[in-house]
Amino acid sequence: MFFVTQGTPSTGLFFSSSSSSQLTAYSDASWASCLDSRRSITGYCIFLGTSLVSWKTKKQATVFPASAEAEYRSMASTVCELLWITYLLRDFGVSVSLPIPFWCDNQAALHITANPVFHERTKHLDIDCHLVRDQFKLGFIAPSHISGSAQLVDLFTKSLPVGDFIRFLSKMGLFSHVPS
């Protein structure tokens, strides 16, 4: 199935009928990227098999003094979306394989997830820490590091060179299609 995007009628998302039902998530934050407010940009994209089914970019409500905190807040947003999609798929009778591969390019944020001790410097992330860490401990997500050059969410959160931009578009399932 091919869905056309607004403003570019020959470009759209392709949804394969033979795609798996495995969810995969990518989470990222562009730390302090707003020059006016120094707030970070949260971004995520979620795939069902090879099909992009959810994505978001949003300026964070709080300014964080470190990139790990902004990344962790982005991870929490992504986990919330994954929970909602999982509930929706279960309502449709689609079973979801757990744990869900969860890609993040920030080693410090991944360390906060795996570390059961709350550090003084991350105290204000308490609720997000519980959300992400609890889902990790329950086996819902399997957070892993991905290199910055392979982070698909950069398409939503950063300015990219043309080559990377086109490469990420195709990895997200966005293709040009000329109707016959």
Order of alpha helices (4+ residues) and beta strands (2+ residues): beta-beta-beta-beta-beta-alpha-beta-alpha-alpha-beta-alpha-alpha-beta
